[in-house]
């Protein structure tokens, strides 16, 4: 069970929902979504090793919880992370151990030579996550310019650390809403590189179309598989399953897809949620 020290504060759900509603209504939301989606794809291409620890919604949340614990406690322990993951029903103890091992193998975790139970995030991991947050804050500033002070000061370790602490607290106290089973986006968040594939579809529309696109967009299963390091069968199944769920409509065989209104709405809701959470963390962390 997670210790009470993680549950001392309770960020106002109403405040987060109000911020999310303002973001959803902002006229520049589509441009912010486009910038964020492009940034996610670029991050994968620039650091695929780190992305292996964040290739689906669960791994992403695991990484963010690890950052939270690192900056809250000053180190990581398998026991602490396992307790959080069990409390949040994120993954089993065995899966937790496997993900920690994957991060260590990638060089993003190091162990205390005097106490092997203690781990710290390597500088490379901190820098990589900081750059992802910087990219996200640039996008968020288009719909919430009040994040500018945190964005400007993000290289200050205290500011970045407070952002990671606050982001983790929101996840812990509000639950893992990014991977909620009732969300249509779950069809993508729970698959390897699923969100990156969705972002690719979203960015493939005609320049005169909306974001997410309302018209059919071209897709190449082979190109997507090669770009994100997954099999063609994986991409094909993701598209087929999404069609079965009423999220995508296939056109021209396998050469084009159209996002349904349900998926377009779920995608915008996903981004607005991410933006609202990081906005709150930025305001809390700002000097």
Secondary structure, DSSP 8 states (H G I E B T S, - for coil): ---GGGGS----HHHHHHHHHHHHH-TTHHHHHHHHHHHHHHHHHH-HHHHTTSSSHHHHHHHHHHHHHHHHHSSEEHHHHHHHHHHTTS--HHHHHHHHHHHHHTTSEEEETTEEEEEEE-HHHHHHHHHHHHHHHHHHTTT-GGGHHHHHTTTSHHHHHHHHHHHHHHHHHH--GGG-TTSTTHHHHTSTTHHHHHHHHHTTS-TTS-SS-SS-EE--HHHHHHHHT--HHHHHHHHHHHHHTTSEEEETTTTEEEE-HHHHHHHHHHHHHHHHHHHHHHHHH--
